[in-house]
Amino acid sequence: MTIAKRFRWEAAHRLPWHEGPCRNLHGHSYRMTVELTGEPDERGMLLDFQDLKRILKPLVEAWDHAVLVAADDAELLALLAQTDWKRAVLPADTTSENLSAYVAAHLCTEGQAVLQARRVHTVRVRIEETETCYAEVVQAVPPPEAPTPARKARAIVSAVS
């Protein structure tokens, strides 16, 4: 069985290495769909949507109306240091591909116990940054005996308000 929940946020970012207009600071109305696949319980429920929201809410709130910036973007970090703008510093470039992978890893790490208890075995994260473009990643939930996935930088929660 597969269930899905959608999330939305507004954010700015840039890709400093990009040869086109994306090298400039610009914004998106991000839309994210998170799908969980697994075995439903005896009542037919895979996972309560509120559990999924609780796991992802801190991340979405940290990114909403923030500047998403890669930890190695020294130029933008220097600019942001002169402001009180909300920002979320991420361990990699802020491409939709990397954001999708980051969310999947976050979900499998922060929600590992819940996902395992509810017999969820696969996470799919799709992030749309425009009406016509998206990136998607599929990640297996580690089995209970497996170590948790390596955590990526926790800087997402260190957003400056």
C-alpha positions in Angstrom: 0.0 0.0 0.0 1.2 3.5 -0.7 0.1 6.7 1.0 1.1 10.3 0.1 1.1 13.7 1.7 1.8 17.1 0.1 3.7 20.0 1.6 4.3 23.6 0.4 6.8 26.3 1.2 8.2 29.5 -0.3 12.0 29.9 -0.4 14.9 31.6 -2.2 18.1 30.0 -3.4 20.8 30.1 -6.0 23.2 27.8 -7.8 26.5 29.8 -7.9 28.1 27.5 -10.4 25.2 27.6 -12.8 25.9 29.3 -16.2 22.3 30.6 -16.6 19.9 32.7 -14.5 19.8 30.2 -11.7 23.2 31.6 -10.5 21.2 34.6 -9.2 19.2 34.6 -6.0 15.7 33.8 -7.0 12.6 32.2 -5.4 10.3 29.3 -5.8 6.9 28.1 -4.6 8.1 24.6 -3.7 5.7 21.7 -3.6 6.7 18.4 -2.2 4.9 15.0 -2.3 6.1 12.3 0.1 5.0 8.8 -0.6 5.4 5.9 1.9 5.0 2.3 0.8 4.6 -0.7 3.1 2.3 -3.2 4.7 -0.9 -1.8 6.4 -1.9 -2.9 9.8 -4.8 -5.2 10.5 -7.2 -2.1 10.3 -5.9 -1.2 6.9 -3.8 1.8 8.0 -0.2 2.2 6.9 0.7 5.4 8.8 -1.3 8.3 10.4 -0.7 11.4 8.2 -0.2 13.4 11.4 2.9 11.3 12.2 4.4 12.1 8.8 3.6 15.8 9.3 5.1 15.8 12.8 8.4 14.3 11.4 8.7 16.8 8.5 7.1 19.9 10.0 10.4 21.2 11.6 12.2 20.9 8.3 9.4 22.6 6.2 9.1 25.4 8.8 12.8 26.0 8.7 12.8 26.2 4.9 9.6 28.3 4.6 10.3 31.9 3.6 14.0 31.3 4.0 17.1 31.6 1.9 18.3 28.1 1.2 22.1 28.2 1.0 24.8 25.6 0.5 27.4 25.5 3.2 30.1 26.1 0.7 28.5 29.2 -0.9 30.9 31.7 0.8 29.6 34.7 -1.2 26.0 34.2 -0.3 26.8 33.3 3.3 28.8 36.5 3.6 25.9 38.5 2.3 23.5 36.8 4.6 25.8 37.5 7.6 25.0 41.2 7.1 21.3 40.7 7.3 18.7 39.3 9.7 17.2 37.2 6.8 15.9 33.8 7.7 18.3 31.2 6.2 18.8 27.4 6.2 22.3 26.3 5.5 22.4 22.9 3.8 25.3 20.5 3.3 25.1 20.5 -0.5 23.9 22.7 -3.4 20.2 23.6 -3.2 19.1 21.8 -6.3 15.8 20.0 -6.3 17.7 16.7 -6.6 19.7 17.4 -3.4 16.7 18.8 -1.5 14.7 15.6 -2.4 17.6 13.4 -1.2 18.0 15.5 2.0 14.3 15.1 2.9 14.3 11.4 2.2 17.4 11.0 4.5 15.8 13.2 7.1 12.6 11.2 7.1 14.5 7.8 7.3 16.6 9.1 10.1 14.2 11.2 12.2 11.3 8.9 11.6 13.1 5.6 11.5 11.4 4.2 14.6 7.9 5.2 13.4 8.4 4.0 9.9 9.8 0.6 11.0 7.1 0.1 13.6 4.5 0.8 10.9 6.2 -1.5 8.4 7.0 1.2 5.9 9.8 0.0 3.6 10.1 2.7 0.9 10.1 6.5 0.9 9.6 8.5 -2.2 10.2 12.3 -2.2 9.3 14.5 -5.1 10.1 18.2 -5.0 8.7 20.5 -7.6 10.2 24.0 -7.9 8.1 25.0 -10.9 4.9 23.8 -12.6 6.9 21.8 -15.1 10.1 20.6 -13.2 10.6 18.2 -10.4 13.2 15.9 -8.9 12.4 12.6 -7.2 14.3 10.2 -5.0 13.4 6.8 -3.7 15.0 5.4 -0.6 14.6 2.2 1.3 13.8 2.5 5.0 16.6 0.6 6.9 15.4 -2.5 8.6 15.2 -2.5 12.4 18.6 -4.2 12.7 20.4 -1.8 10.3 22.2 1.3 11.6 20.5 4.6 11.0 21.4 6.4 7.8 24.2 8.8 8.0 22.9 12.1 9.2 23.5 15.1 7.0 24.2 18.5 8.5 21.6 19.5 11.0 21.9 23.1 9.9 18.3 23.1 8.6 17.0 23.7 12.1 19.4 26.5 12.7 17.4 28.9 10.6 17.7 32.5 11.6 14.4 34.2 12.1 
